[in-house]
Amino acid sequence: MALSPQSVPENPFDFRAPPPSPVASGRRSCVTNDEVLSEFLQHSLRVPDLILPDKVFPRQKFIDNPPKIDFQALNSMQTETLPKILDSIATIGCFQLVNYGIPVESIRSALTAAAGIFQLPPQKRTAVTRSPEKLYGFEEVHEEDEGEVSEEFVWCKAKALELAMEGIWPAGYSNFSEKMETLVAEMEKVAEKILIVFREIYQGKTGRYEKEKMEGEDGNGWACYVYKHGGNVSAEKWRSCLRYDVMKMLIGGMDYSHTLCLHICDGSSEFHVYSKKGWVSFCPHKHALVVTVGDQTQ
């Protein structure tokens, strides 16, 4: 419907001037000296090159062997033993334990049975590879990591792991698992005694809290890490792999800062500990257990 002239109200703003036309793209700047302005902007907006120092990785420090604590001394709670443990934990984060009562045959038979795990081909290992939802099995190997000097397998009494391993290693897994259960039962006795000592030291608070925290969803508060270290590698490759292992230790220490770990070194030439205090290395006693303690307990 059209409006008649009489129906249109008189309004002075009905006759506004049209808006200015937009500036055409590509029109040159009105600045008289474009080259000077461009050079100024290039220099003032340039992001400086970031040069990091060559030695950003923590320095490895070789130390004398940590004190060797006699396990029988823990049973008697000898007064001179406790200060040694506390001092070693505070300065290094670990101590060595001897005369702990685990039969050598239990250790040897478990290690012999474990050798078969690392003989499984990569295509079979894929089905039992660790993930954030599955904390047991083989360490994930990326394409660029193939041929590294160390391999890792995490064993526990999870039923899912048992079923998966029997599917890819039916001939040997039951024997390996049996040997590991025997060894773990012996190591648990040692760990329980150490926790009792910590409860005595900290008046029952820290020890009880840690024991409750160690119990997992399946009722087991432990897991066994089995390592295979290769030989005959170049010094450069060994240093690279060692740094990679140290970074794994750092990450693991952050994820499980409450953990008490017992390490069977089996004649290893070096043992490495990485904590907030730095990266230290030493040559463990041939028949000693190395006991490492997480940052929370330290």
BELVENKA-V889274 format. One line per field, one symbol per residue. psi: psi as a letter, one per 20 degrees, with the letter a starting at -180 (. if undefined). Layout:
# BELVENKA-V889274
psi: ???
This chain:
# BELVENKA-V889274
psi: pqqqhhipqopijilqqqqqqqppqipqqiphnhgggghghhhhjppqpooqqhmiqqppoprqpqqopphhhhhilphigghgggghghhhjrrqprlijpphhggghghghhhhgjipqhhhhhilpqrhinjraqppprhiiqjriqqpppqakphhgggghhhimhhigggghghhggghhghhgghhhghgghhggkkifgggghghhhpahjipkrqpopqppralqqhghggghghghghhggghhhhmiiqppppohlkqhqppppaiiaoqqroqqgjqppoqprhgh.
